[in-house]
Amino acid sequence: MPSSHQPCDLPSTPVRLESPPEIGNLVRLVRKSYGMTQSELAGSSGVGLRFVVDLEKGKPTCEVGKVLHVLKMLGIAIVATPPAT
């Protein structure tokens, strides 16, 4: 797990993510904030380098289970809010 270092270019409040490219951008920001290469993230997450590259590019067909695992490895929490009834 990366250190808790958080530079000022990362959002300090929750962000709403509505598209694969937005998820990819956040993954890239967090990965770089930890000083990790794409290869290092792939190795520590148990996924391939190609997967990390595609995820950061916002490829919409990335496997959701792997995406969630990479997010968890980076310490990115996902919160889903159901619609009001």
N, C-alpha and C positions, 0 to 999 in steps of 0.2 A: 504494500500500500504506500502511495506517495506521502511525502511529508505534508504538514498542514499549511505550508507557505501559500499565501494568497496575494498575488500582486494586485495593484490597483486597476488593471485592465479587465479583471473578471467582475461580473455583476455581483454586487453585495446583497442584492435582494432576489427573491425568486423571479424567474423569467418564464414567460409563456412561450412554449415551443409549439409551432403549428405546422411545421414542414420538416422533411428529412434534411434539407440544407441547414435549417436552423439548429437541428440537433448536431449535425456535423460540425458546424462552426463552434458550438459550445464545447464539443469534445476536443477540437483542435486547441481552443483557448486554454482549457484546463490542462491538457497534455503538455502544452508548451510551458505553462506556468510551473509545472513540476520539473521542467528541464528534461523531459522524456522525448526520445525519438519515436517515430511511428513503429519502428521495429521493436523497441523496448516495450511499448504498450502492447503490441501484438504478443510478444513473448510472455509478459506478465499476466495477460488476460487469457492465454491459451487459444488465441485465434490467429489466423494468418495475417501477414503483412498486407496482402491484397484486400482483406476485409476491412482493416483499419483505414487504408487509403480510400476505399469506396465509402465507408461510413463518413469520413471527414468531407468527402465530396458531396454528400447528401444523396447517395444512391437510394432510391425509394424501395428497392427490393431486398435490402439487407435483412437477414434473418432477425426477427424481433428478439428471440431468446439471447442471441449473441450480442445484440445492441444493448439489451438490459444488463448483461454481464459486464460489458466494457464500461457502461455508465457506473455500475456499482464499484468496479475496480478503481475508477477515478474519483469516487466519493460523490458522484452526482445522484441526488435523490429524485425520484419520479413520484409526483403526487397527482392523482386523478381526482377531479371534482365532478361528481355526478350532477346532472341538471336538477334545478329546484323543481319540486313537484307541487 
